[in-house]
Amino acid sequence: MTTISMSGRTALVTGGGAGIGRGIAEAFGRLGARVIVAEIDPVRAENVRGALAALGVDAYVSVTDVRDGVQVDTLMGEVARRYGALDVLINNVGDFLYIVKPFEQTTEADWSALYDINLRHIFLVTRAAIPLLRKASSGASIVNISTIEAFRGIPNAALYSAFKAAITGFTKSLALELGPAGIRVNAIAPETTATEQVKPGVYIRPQYRDNTPRWIPLGRFGEPSDAAGCAVFLATELSAWVTGTTIHLDGGALAAGGWYRTPTGEWTNTPVVTDSGFGA
Ligand SMILES: NC(=O)c1ccc[n+]([C@@H]2O[C@H](COP(=O)([O-])OP(=O)(O)OC[C@H]3O[C@@H](n4cnc5c(N)ncnc54)[C@H](O)[C@@H]3O)[C@@H](O)[C@H]2O)c1
């Protein structure tokens, strides 16, 4: 096996200013890639610009709202002008927008907002990027960031779950369309990962925070570096024969299903907490 390198490769990461996206952007940069970040938040954009510069990465950080087709086209025009081609696209932006309520109480404004931030921008960015991905010198890779909640139910987040589940269908079908062009399309579905959006240290009641081994077989929540590891695999020749699939990045939580461990380490499928576990 060759040493992993992304030298000479150009990668675009949406939402690369924080969390999982930033972890991926920095990992790609460390491996020698040219890194483009599309980030809506100017402060986060400035922060990741500084971090990538400190790593000596050839980077272009753009303050872009990927939900806006005009801004996406402008970004892609700039990428074409600067680099001429794109080897890797990471569609990372996604958010539950704190819309946590029974489906029957959701509004059409909720539906639109969750569609825009979890699915529609993937269509916009991917369609605009395909001409540049076709120009990649040795095959290209698209990676869509889904969630483990696309593969199991989640109460009071049916819309988020539905749009994330749709990423699976898009990923599979696009993989068929683009396979002949040498463009692979895959997805990563993370379980709870410590980021700006999801803060296990804040959301999980203190008495349960140290109990992750009881519900995640590998014993901890995820870190952006876990997602970065999967993204490196899917973006490089390590996964040269992998397309149309999703990596469940979840410490074994999906495999465990409804099985948990008691305080004494026995497996049970009976709830082992006496309240929701969420909150301060
Ligand atoms: N953190 C988790 O536990 C978790 C679990 C499952 C799936 N995910 C998925 O992983 C992805 C990243 O999540 P995260 O937790 O790192 O999020 P995050 O909110 O911490 O980071 C996302 C970044 O995207 C930027 N962004 C938001 N809207 C944007 C837009 N319209 N245009 C450009 N940039 C935009 C934000 O400013 C932020 O910098 C999302 O798709 C999310 O659904 C996260």
PDBQT file of the ligand as one rigid body, heavy atoms in Angstrom, charges set to zero:
ROOT
HETATM    1  N1  LIG A 301     -22.206  16.647  15.099  1.00  0.00    +0.000 N 
HETATM    2  C1  LIG A 301     -22.980  15.581  15.082  1.00  0.00    +0.000 C 
HETATM    3  O1  LIG A 301     -23.252  14.927  16.103  1.00  0.00    +0.000 OA
HETATM    4  C2  LIG A 301     -23.532  15.103  13.769  1.00  0.00    +0.000 A 
HETATM    5  C3  LIG A 301     -24.174  13.848  13.773  1.00  0.00    +0.000 A 
HETATM    6  C4  LIG A 301     -24.689  13.377  12.580  1.00  0.00    +0.000 A 
HETATM    7  C5  LIG A 301     -24.560  14.123  11.414  1.00  0.00    +0.000 A 
HETATM    8  N2  LIG A 301     -23.932  15.333  11.440  1.00  0.00    +0.000 N 
HETATM    9  C6  LIG A 301     -23.817  16.072  10.183  1.00  0.00    +0.000 C 
HETATM   10  O2  LIG A 301     -22.473  16.459   9.989  1.00  0.00    +0.000 OA
HETATM   11  C7  LIG A 301     -22.435  17.689   9.249  1.00  0.00    +0.000 C 
HETATM   12  C8  LIG A 301     -21.585  18.693  10.000  1.00  0.00    +0.000 C 
HETATM   13  O3  LIG A 301     -22.161  18.877  11.294  1.00  0.00    +0.000 OA
HETATM   14  P1  LIG A 301     -21.392  19.643  12.464  1.00  0.00    +0.000 P 
HETATM   15  O4  LIG A 301     -21.941  19.105  13.734  1.00  0.00    +0.000 OA
HETATM   16  O5  LIG A 301     -19.930  19.658  12.208  1.00  0.00    +0.000 OA
HETATM   17  O6  LIG A 301     -21.995  21.110  12.242  1.00  0.00    +0.000 OA
HETATM   18  P2  LIG A 301     -21.471  22.540  12.750  1.00  0.00    +0.000 P 
HETATM   19  O7  LIG A 301     -22.699  23.398  12.806  1.00  0.00    +0.000 OA
HETATM   20  O8  LIG A 301     -20.647  22.399  13.975  1.00  0.00    +0.000 OA
HETATM   21  O9  LIG A 301     -20.568  23.023  11.543  1.00  0.00    +0.000 OA
HETATM   22  C9  LIG A 301     -21.161  23.281  10.284  1.00  0.00    +0.000 C 
HETATM   23  C10 LIG A 301     -20.481  24.444   9.599  1.00  0.00    +0.000 C 
HETATM   24  O10 LIG A 301     -21.233  24.740   8.415  1.00  0.00    +0.000 OA
HETATM   25  C11 LIG A 301     -21.430  26.145   8.334  1.00  0.00    +0.000 C 
HETATM   26  N3  LIG A 301     -22.664  26.416   7.566  1.00  0.00    +0.000 N 
HETATM   27  C12 LIG A 301     -23.946  26.329   8.019  1.00  0.00    +0.000 A 
HETATM   28  N4  LIG A 301     -24.794  26.672   7.050  1.00  0.00    +0.000 NA
HETATM   29  C13 LIG A 301     -24.052  26.974   5.954  1.00  0.00    +0.000 A 
HETATM   30  C14 LIG A 301     -24.375  27.391   4.652  1.00  0.00    +0.000 A 
HETATM   31  N5  LIG A 301     -25.654  27.589   4.276  1.00  0.00    +0.000 N 
HETATM   32  N6  LIG A 301     -23.366  27.614   3.763  1.00  0.00    +0.000 NA
HETATM   33  C15 LIG A 301     -22.068  27.418   4.130  1.00  0.00    +0.000 A 
HETATM   34  N7  LIG A 301     -21.698  27.038   5.379  1.00  0.00    +0.000 NA
HETATM   35  C16 LIG A 301     -22.685  26.803   6.281  1.00  0.00    +0.000 A 
HETATM   36  C17 LIG A 301     -21.537  26.586   9.776  1.00  0.00    +0.000 C 
HETATM   37  O11 LIG A 301     -21.297  27.986   9.941  1.00  0.00    +0.000 OA
HETATM   38  C18 LIG A 301     -20.460  25.712  10.442  1.00  0.00    +0.000 C 
HETATM   39  O12 LIG A 301     -19.203  26.335  10.368  1.00  0.00    +0.000 OA
HETATM   40  C19 LIG A 301     -23.896  18.108   9.056  1.00  0.00    +0.000 C 
HETATM   41  O13 LIG A 301     -24.360  17.683   7.799  1.00  0.00    +0.000 OA
HETATM   42  C20 LIG A 301     -24.618  17.371  10.157  1.00  0.00    +0.000 C 
HETATM   43  O14 LIG A 301     -25.986  17.132   9.871  1.00  0.00    +0.000 OA
HETATM   44  C21 LIG A 301     -23.417  15.828  12.601  1.00  0.00    +0.000 A 
ENDROOT
TORSDOF 0
